[in-house]
Amino acid sequence: MGMFLIARERNVKRHQIKIEHQKGNLRDLNCFFITDIHKRKIDRKLMKKINQPVDLVIIGGDLAEKGVPLTRISKNLRQLNELGPMYFVWGNNDREVGEENIRALMEKHQVTILDNENQ
């Protein structure tokens, strides 16, 4: 299968993670992790596949790339924001649309950027 077709797939894989909650009690952490959105649109089909409560959303890089309109990025963030609190990790293509633009969109949509602050 060509890379173009693979990039357009909407696969949702589920993994169960238990975390310590209070005094040794374990609970499930429902996290939605998405990466390499690039030029794709987050749509209702993808959102329906998730169909369970989400504790947090992690955007693991490459939300955008050169040529992706800021309006599309904003719409994608608005869709993902419906799921729960969002966290963003920079990908190698994200700064191609302008770091200041991405930072402004993250602030607008209340996304926490996980910047490497280690010196």
Contacts in CASP RR format, 6 or more apart in sequence:
PFRMAT RR
TARGET T0000
AUTHOR 0000-0000-0000
METHOD contacts of the structure
MODEL  1
MGMFLIARERNVKRHQIKIEHQKGNLRDLNCFFITDIHKRKIDRKLMKKI
NQPVDLVIIGGDLAEKGVPLTRISKNLRQLNELGPMYFVWGNNDREVGEE
NIRALMEKHQVTILDNENQ
7 36 0 8 1.000
7 38 0 8 1.000
7 40 0 8 1.000
8 40 0 8 1.000
10 45 0 8 1.000
10 46 0 8 1.000
10 49 0 8 1.000
12 46 0 8 1.000
12 49 0 8 1.000
12 50 0 8 1.000
16 28 0 8 1.000
17 28 0 8 1.000
17 29 0 8 1.000
17 31 0 8 1.000
18 26 0 8 1.000
18 27 0 8 1.000
18 28 0 8 1.000
18 29 0 8 1.000
19 26 0 8 1.000
19 27 0 8 1.000
19 28 0 8 1.000
19 29 0 8 1.000
20 26 0 8 1.000
21 27 0 8 1.000
29 55 0 8 1.000
29 56 0 8 1.000
30 52 0 8 1.000
30 53 0 8 1.000
30 54 0 8 1.000
30 55 0 8 1.000
31 54 0 8 1.000
31 55 0 8 1.000
31 56 0 8 1.000
31 57 0 8 1.000
31 58 0 8 1.000
32 50 0 8 1.000
32 54 0 8 1.000
32 56 0 8 1.000
32 57 0 8 1.000
32 58 0 8 1.000
32 80 0 8 1.000
32 83 0 8 1.000
33 57 0 8 1.000
33 58 0 8 1.000
33 60 0 8 1.000
34 42 0 8 1.000
34 57 0 8 1.000
34 58 0 8 1.000
34 59 0 8 1.000
34 60 0 8 1.000
34 80 0 8 1.000
35 59 0 8 1.000
35 60 0 8 1.000
35 61 0 8 1.000
35 62 0 8 1.000
36 61 0 8 1.000
36 62 0 8 1.000
37 59 0 8 1.000
37 62 0 8 1.000
37 63 0 8 1.000
37 64 0 8 1.000
37 76 0 8 1.000
38 62 0 8 1.000
38 64 0 8 1.000
38 65 0 8 1.000
38 68 0 8 1.000
38 93 0 8 1.000
39 65 0 8 1.000
39 67 0 8 1.000
39 68 0 8 1.000
39 72 0 8 1.000
40 76 0 8 1.000
41 72 0 8 1.000
41 75 0 8 1.000
41 76 0 8 1.000
42 75 0 8 1.000
42 76 0 8 1.000
42 79 0 8 1.000
42 80 0 8 1.000
43 79 0 8 1.000
47 79 0 8 1.000
47 82 0 8 1.000
47 83 0 8 1.000
50 83 0 8 1.000
54 83 0 8 1.000
54 84 0 8 1.000
55 84 0 8 1.000
55 85 0 8 1.000
56 84 0 8 1.000
56 85 0 8 1.000
56 86 0 8 1.000
56 87 0 8 1.000
57 80 0 8 1.000
57 81 0 8 1.000
57 83 0 8 1.000
57 84 0 8 1.000
57 85 0 8 1.000
57 86 0 8 1.000
57 87 0 8 1.000
58 86 0 8 1.000
58 87 0 8 1.000
58 88 0 8 1.000
58 89 0 8 1.000
59 80 0 8 1.000
59 86 0 8 1.000
59 87 0 8 1.000
59 88 0 8 1.000
59 89 0 8 1.000
59 111 0 8 1.000
60 88 0 8 1.000
60 89 0 8 1.000
60 91 0 8 1.000
61 88 0 8 1.000
61 89 0 8 1.000
61 90 0 8 1.000
61 91 0 8 1.000
61 93 0 8 1.000
61 94 0 8 1.000
62 91 0 8 1.000
62 92 0 8 1.000
62 93 0 8 1.000
62 94 0 8 1.000
63 73 0 8 1.000
63 76 0 8 1.000
63 77 0 8 1.000
63 88 0 8 1.000
63 91 0 8 1.000
63 94 0 8 1.000
63 102 0 8 1.000
64 73 0 8 1.000
64 93 0 8 1.000
64 94 0 8 1.000
64 96 0 8 1.000
64 97 0 8 1.000
64 102 0 8 1.000
65 93 0 8 1.000
65 94 0 8 1.000
65 96 0 8 1.000
65 97 0 8 1.000
66 93 0 8 1.000
66 96 0 8 1.000
66 97 0 8 1.000
67 96 0 8 1.000
67 97 0 8 1.000
68 97 0 8 1.000
70 97 0 8 1.000
70 101 0 8 1.000
70 105 0 8 1.000
73 97 0 8 1.000
73 102 0 8 1.000
73 105 0 8 1.000
74 105 0 8 1.000
74 108 0 8 1.000
74 109 0 8 1.000
77 86 0 8 1.000
77 105 0 8 1.000
77 106 0 8 1.000
77 108 0 8 1.000
77 109 0 8 1.000
77 111 0 8 1.000
78 109 0 8 1.000
80 86 0 8 1.000
81 109 0 8 1.000
81 110 0 8 1.000
81 111 0 8 1.000
85 110 0 8 1.000
85 112 0 8 1.000
86 109 0 8 1.000
86 110 0 8 1.000
86 111 0 8 1.000
86 112 0 8 1.000
87 111 0 8 1.000
87 112 0 8 1.000
87 113 0 8 1.000
87 114 0 8 1.000
88 106 0 8 1.000
88 111 0 8 1.000
88 112 0 8 1.000
88 113 0 8 1.000
88 114 0 8 1.000
89 114 0 8 1.000
90 113 0 8 1.000
90 115 0 8 1.000
94 102 0 8 1.000
95 102 0 8 1.000
103 113 0 8 1.000
105 111 0 8 1.000
106 112 0 8 1.000
106 113 0 8 1.000
END
